[in-house]
């Protein structure tokens, strides 16, 4: 399972068990705002959402972007994993 950035659809994607999990974003002036995360019911409770956000944040860090977590799931993930707190705008 690899997290892919899909710039055309402005989302990071993770496919698992034939289902797609995605976190949507907007990008402006070096700031990425995570707006909404979707994980299908079939994937809930399996850690897929966390893998998606970890992969997205690792790519955001590599790109040198700052994060605004409008999405409650992304916000909760960053609060839980303090190693990503430095990414916050």
C-alpha positions as CSV (number, residue, x, y, z in Angstrom):
1,X,0.0,0.0,0.0
2,X,1.6,3.2,-1.2
3,X,0.2,6.7,-0.8
4,X,0.0,8.5,-4.1
5,X,-0.5,12.2,-4.7
6,X,-3.1,12.9,-7.4
7,X,-2.6,16.6,-8.1
8,X,-5.3,16.6,-10.8
9,X,-7.9,15.7,-8.2
10,X,-6.1,17.5,-5.4
11,X,-6.0,14.5,-3.1
12,X,-3.6,11.9,-1.7
13,X,-4.9,8.4,-2.3
14,X,-4.4,4.9,-0.8
15,X,-5.9,1.8,-2.3
16,X,-6.5,-1.1,0.0
17,X,-8.6,-4.3,-0.5
18,X,-10.1,-2.9,-3.7
19,X,-11.3,0.4,-2.0
20,X,-9.9,3.9,-2.2
21,X,-9.1,6.1,0.8
22,X,-8.4,9.7,0.0
23,X,-7.6,13.0,1.7
24,X,-8.5,16.2,-0.2
25,X,-6.4,19.3,-0.1
26,X,-5.9,22.8,-1.5
27,X,-2.5,24.2,-2.1
28,X,-1.4,27.8,-2.1
29,X,1.8,29.7,-1.4
30,X,3.6,26.7,0.1
31,X,0.7,25.9,2.4
32,X,-1.4,22.7,2.0
33,X,-4.8,22.8,3.6
34,X,-6.3,19.3,4.3
35,X,-10.0,19.7,3.8
36,X,-11.6,16.3,4.0
37,X,-10.6,12.7,4.4
38,X,-12.7,9.7,3.1
39,X,-12.2,6.1,4.2
40,X,-14.8,3.6,2.9
41,X,-16.8,1.6,5.5
42,X,-15.0,-1.5,4.4
43,X,-11.7,-0.1,5.5
44,X,-12.7,1.6,8.7
45,X,-10.9,0.4,11.8
46,X,-8.0,-1.2,9.9
47,X,-5.5,1.7,10.2
48,X,-5.9,2.7,6.5
49,X,-6.8,6.3,7.3
50,X,-3.7,6.6,9.5
51,X,-1.5,5.1,6.8
52,X,-3.0,7.6,4.3
53,X,-2.3,10.6,6.5
54,X,1.2,9.5,7.5
55,X,2.1,9.0,3.9
56,X,0.6,12.3,2.9
57,X,2.4,14.2,5.7
58,X,5.7,12.5,4.9
59,X,5.4,13.7,1.3
60,X,4.3,17.2,2.5
61,X,7.4,17.3,4.7
62,X,9.7,16.3,1.8
63,X,8.1,19.0,-0.4
64,X,8.8,21.6,2.3
65,X,5.1,22.6,2.7
66,X,3.3,23.8,5.8
67,X,0.0,22.3,6.9
68,X,-3.4,23.7,7.9
69,X,-5.5,20.7,9.1
70,X,-9.1,21.8,8.5
71,X,-10.0,18.1,8.4
72,X,-10.7,16.8,11.9
73,X,-9.0,13.5,11.1
74,X,-5.8,15.1,10.0
75,X,-5.9,17.4,13.0
76,X,-6.3,14.5,15.4
77,X,-3.5,12.6,13.7
78,X,-1.1,15.5,14.1
79,X,-2.1,15.9,17.7
80,X,-1.5,12.2,18.4
81,X,1.9,12.1,16.5
82,X,3.9,15.0,17.8
83,X,6.6,14.4,15.2
84,X,4.4,16.1,12.7
85,X,3.6,19.2,14.8
86,X,6.4,21.1,13.2
87,X,4.5,21.0,9.9
88,X,1.7,23.1,11.2
89,X,1.3,26.6,9.8
